[in-house]
Amino acid sequence: MIFFLRAPRRPAWSIGLLTFSLWLGTTTAPAWSLSWGRDYVPNVPLVTHEGQSVRLYDDLIKDKIFLINFIYAGCKEVCSLVTARMAQLQQTLGERVGRDIFLYSVSIDPDHDTPAVLKAHAAAFHAGPGWLFLTGSPQDIAAVRHKLGERGKGLRDHRNDAMAGNGATGEWERTSLFADLNELALVVLNMDPAFRARRNAGPGTDYAFMTPVPYANQPGHALFAKLCTSCHTIGRGDLVGPDLQGVLTRRDRGWLAQYIQSPAAMRARLDPIAQELSMRFPGVSMPILGLSSTDVEDLLGYLAIRTGASVSAPMPHHSLERSHP
């Protein structure tokens, strides 16, 4: 089983709370938005995971609505979960991605993350049209990082948030990729003034009743929603990790607890199941979640309830997350 990771030094259950204010249902710019245009955004050359040369401002920002985040393709910790969250957002936004909205994952390890490496990474996370993985020269990547506020000094301390923007209006807003998925999608959608106007029109319009998915008062539910749903479903097929339906009957509970807490150690000692999972999902490793024994027991208890034949509750019909439990 592959679960995915916390941001270092923060409680796993609190990561989703880290987002700037989002004001919906208005015709004005989003709260806390910045205004950046051609004079601010560096128009440096970058290379996509398909080997295409592009200019950051002219080709990716100008007149487009987008979300940009920064990654290390070789990161075995939080980057995997961040990229899986982008994959979940891609599914949530559906056909808009590549048509009305564009997703950009910029490598901050250009010496390692060649277009070929990024192409394999994009395939591992099922990136479709409209989601580009980008690299460039160290100097150009440094300029992009600096301008967009990614000032981390290394793998352990780079930011794990994202910047949503509208190149036509110059509006930008920082958000958390660990926010409730509905809120994250709305941060991006709300960059479109026409979308804001439709939402302000009242009932019956696009997403007028969309609200965050409420968490049941079941230990482990919030942990599962924040850490696992980007990579796993329960009974709806594999994502970037395996479907967890029946996992408590396929795997020994003690093995699961060890794997959730110490996946790297189990791979290092050549645990056969851990190796099989690595081969089955190449390029996406189960990272270190940093969970306590109590957290692990809560997750396993929640899985036991969710995979029971008669206890699974339906998701709200108005929720964008209904396809990704």
C-alpha positions in Angstrom: 0.0 0.0 0.0 1.2 3.5 -0.8 0.2 6.3 1.6 1.6 9.8 1.1 3.3 12.3 3.2 3.1 15.2 5.6 4.9 18.5 5.2 7.9 18.4 7.5 7.4 19.6 11.1 3.6 20.2 10.8 0.8 18.0 12.1 -0.6 16.0 9.2 -4.1 16.8 10.1 -3.4 20.6 10.0 -1.8 20.8 6.6 -5.1 21.4 4.8 -5.8 24.5 6.9 -2.8 26.4 5.4 -4.5 28.5 2.7 -4.9 32.2 2.1 -8.4 33.6 2.4 -10.8 32.9 -0.5 -13.8 35.1 -1.0 -16.3 33.7 -3.4 -19.6 35.0 -4.9 -18.3 38.4 -5.7 -17.4 40.2 -8.9 -14.2 41.7 -7.5 -10.7 40.2 -7.4 -10.0 37.4 -4.9 -9.0 38.6 -1.4 -5.3 38.9 -0.8 -4.6 38.8 -4.6 -1.4 40.3 -6.0 -1.0 42.1 -9.3 1.9 40.9 -11.4 2.4 41.4 -15.1 5.0 41.4 -17.8 7.2 43.8 -15.8 7.4 41.4 -12.9 7.2 37.8 -14.2 10.5 36.8 -15.8 10.1 35.8 -19.4 12.8 33.2 -19.2 13.1 30.2 -21.5 11.9 26.8 -20.0 11.6 23.3 -21.4 8.6 21.1 -21.0 8.6 17.4 -20.2 7.8 16.9 -23.9 11.1 18.7 -24.9 9.3 21.8 -26.2 10.9 25.2 -25.6 8.6 27.8 -24.1 8.8 31.3 -22.5 7.4 31.6 -19.0 5.4 34.8 -19.6 4.7 34.8 -23.3 3.7 31.2 -23.6 2.5 30.1 -20.1 1.2 33.2 -18.3 0.0 35.8 -20.8 -3.8 35.7 -21.2 -4.1 32.3 -19.3 -5.5 31.1 -16.0 -3.1 28.8 -14.3 -1.7 27.2 -11.1 2.0 26.9 -10.6 3.9 24.8 -8.1 7.5 23.8 -7.5 8.8 20.2 -7.2 11.8 18.0 -7.0 11.1 15.0 -9.2 13.5 12.9 -7.1 11.9 13.9 -3.8 10.6 10.9 -1.8 8.8 13.0 0.7 6.3 15.8 0.4 6.8 16.4 -3.4 5.1 13.1 -4.2 2.0 14.1 -2.3 2.0 17.6 -3.7 2.2 16.2 -7.3 -0.5 13.7 -6.5 -2.7 16.5 -5.2 -2.1 18.3 -8.5 -3.2 15.1 -10.3 -6.4 15.1 -8.2 -7.0 18.8 -9.0 -6.6 17.9 -12.7 -9.3 15.3 -12.4 -11.5 17.6 -10.5 -11.3 20.5 -13.0 -11.8 18.0 -15.9 -12.0 19.2 -19.4 -11.2 22.8 -18.3 -7.5 21.8 -17.9 -5.8 22.5 -21.2 -8.7 24.6 -22.4 -9.5 27.3 -19.8 -7.0 26.4 -17.1 -3.4 25.3 -17.1 -1.3 23.5 -14.5 2.5 24.0 -14.3 4.9 22.0 -12.1 8.4 23.7 -12.2 11.4 21.7 -11.2 13.8 23.3 -8.7 16.4 20.6 -9.3 17.3 21.3 -13.0 20.6 19.5 -12.8 18.7 16.2 -12.2 15.3 16.9 -13.6 15.9 16.7 -17.3 12.9 16.6 -19.7 13.2 12.8 -19.9 13.1 12.6 -16.1 10.1 14.9 -16.0 8.3 13.0 -18.8 8.5 9.8 -16.7 7.3 11.7 -13.7 4.4 13.2 -15.6 3.4 9.7 -16.8 3.6 8.3 -13.2 1.0 10.9 -12.1 -1.1 10.6 -15.3 -0.6 14.2 -16.4 -2.9 15.1 -19.3 -2.9 17.9 -21.8 -2.7 21.3 -20.1 -0.4 20.1 -17.2 3.2 20.8 -18.0 6.3 19.8 -16.1 9.0 22.3 -16.7 12.8 22.7 -16.3 15.5 25.1 -17.5 18.9 26.4 -16.7 19.8 26.8 -13.0 19.9 30.6 -13.5 16.5 30.8 -15.1 14.9 28.5 -12.5 16.4 30.6 -9.7 14.9 33.7 -11.2 11.4 32.1 -11.4 11.7 30.7 -7.9 12.7 34.1 -6.5 10.0 36.1 -8.2 7.2 33.6 -7.2 8.3 33.4 -3.6 9.9 30.0 -3.5 13.0 30.7 -1.4 13.8 27.3 0.1 17.4 26.5 0.5 17.1 22.8 -0.2 14.9 19.7 -0.5 13.9 19.8 3.1 12.6 23.4 3.3 11.2 24.4 0.0 7.6 25.7 0.0 4.8 23.2 -0.8 2.1 25.7 -1.8 1.2 27.0 -5.2 0.4 30.3 -7.0 -2.9 30.7 -8.9 -3.1 33.5 -11.4 -4.8 35.1 -14.4 -2.3 36.5 -16.9 -4.9 38.7 -18.5 -5.9 40.5 -15.3 -2.6 40.3 -13.5 -4.2 38.7 -10.4 -2.2 36.1 -8.4 -3.0 34.3 -5.2 -1.0 32.0 -3.1 -2.9 28.8 -1.9 -2.2 25.5 -0.2 -2.2 22.3 -2.2 -3.4 20.6 1.0 -6.5 22.6 1.3 -9.9 21.0 0.9 -10.0 20.0 -2.8 -13.2 22.0 -3.4 -11.6 25.1 -2.0 -8.4 24.5 -4.0 -10.4 24.1 -7.2 -12.4 27.3 -6.5 -9.2 29.3 -5.9 -8.3 28.5 -9.5 -11.8 28.9 -11.0 -12.3 32.2 -9.1 -9.4 33.7 -11.0 -11.8 34.0 -13.9 -14.0 37.2 -13.5 -16.7 35.6 -15.6 -16.8 32.7 -13.2 -17.1 35.0 -10.2 -19.9 36.8 -11.9 -21.8 33.5 -12.5 -21.4 32.4 -8.9 -22.7 35.8 -7.8 -25.9 35.3 -9.9 -27.3 32.9 -7.3 -28.8 29.4 -7.1 -28.7 27.2 -10.2 -25.4 28.6 -11.5 -22.0 26.9 -11.7 -21.0 25.4 -8.4 -23.4 27.7 -6.5 -23.9 25.2 -3.7 -20.4 23.7 -3.7 -19.0 23.4 -0.2 -16.1 21.6 1.4 -16.6 17.9 2.1 -17.5 17.6 5.8 -15.5 15.1 7.9 -17.4 12.5 9.9 -16.5 12.4 13.6 -14.5 9.2 13.0 -10.9 9.0 14.1 -8.7 8.7 11.0 -11.1 10.3 8.6 -9.4 13.7 8.5 -6.0 12.0 8.2 -7.2 9.8 5.4 -8.8 12.7 3.5 -5.7 14.9 3.8 -3.0 12.4 3.3 -4.4 9.5 1.2 -7.2 10.6 -1.1 -4.8 12.2 -3.6 -3.2 8.8 -4.3 -5.8 6.2 -3.4 -9.5 5.3 -3.7 -11.5 2.8 -1.8 -13.2 0.6 -4.4 -12.9 2.9 -7.4 -9.6 1.7 -8.9 -5.9 2.6 -8.7 -4.8 6.2 -8.9 -1.1 6.8 -8.4 -1.3 4.2 -5.6 -3.3 1.1 -5.2 -7.0 0.9 -4.6 -7.4 0.2 -0.8 -10.6 -1.8 -1.0 -9.9 -5.1 0.8 -6.4 -4.0 1.9 -7.0 -5.2 5.5 -7.8 -8.7 4.1 -4.9 -8.7 1.6 -2.2 -7.5 4.1 -1.4 -8.3 7.7 -2.4 -5.4 9.9 1.0 -5.4 11.6 2.7 -5.2 8.2 0.5 -2.3 7.2 1.3 -0.4 10.4 5.0 -0.8 9.8 4.8 0.1 6.2 2.8 3.3 6.9 5.3 4.4 9.5 8.6 3.2 7.9 8.2 2.6 4.1 11.8 3.6 3.3 13.2 1.2 5.9 11.1 -1.6 4.5 12.2 -1.0 1.0 15.8 -0.8 2.2 15.6 -4.3 3.8 14.0 -5.6 0.5 10.7 -6.4 2.0 9.0 -8.4 -0.9 5.7 -6.6 -0.7 7.3 -3.2 -0.6 9.4 -4.2 -3.6 6.4 -5.4 -5.5 4.6 -2.1 -4.9 7.6 -0.1 -6.1 7.6 -2.1 -9.3 3.9 -1.8 -9.8 3.9 2.0 -9.3 7.3 3.1 -10.8 8.3 6.6 -10.1 5.9 7.0 -7.1 7.3 5.8 -3.8 5.4 5.6 -0.5 6.9 8.4 1.5 7.5 8.9 5.2 4.3 10.3 6.7 5.7 10.9 10.1 2.6 9.6 11.9 2.5 8.4 15.4 1.4 4.9 16.4 -2.0 6.4 17.4 -2.4 8.1 14.0 -1.7 4.8 12.2 -4.2 2.9 14.3 -6.8 5.6 13.6 -6.1 5.3 9.9 -6.4 1.5 10.0 -9.6 1.8 12.0 -11.0 4.2 9.5 -10.1 1.8 6.7 -11.8 -1.0 8.5 -15.0 1.0 8.7 -14.8 2.3 5.1 -14.2 -1.2 3.6 -17.0 -2.8 5.6 -19.9 -3.9 3.5 -22.6 -1.8 5.2 -20.9 1.3 6.8 -19.7 3.3 3.8 -21.7 6.6 3.7 -22.3 8.3 0.3 -20.5 11.5 -0.5 -22.5 14.7 -0.9 -23.8 15.2 -4.5 -22.7 18.8 -4.7 -19.1 18.0 -3.9 -16.3 18.1 -6.5 -14.5 15.4 -4.4 -17.3 12.9 -4.9 -15.2 11.1 -7.5 -12.1 10.9 -5.4 -12.9 9.5 -1.9 
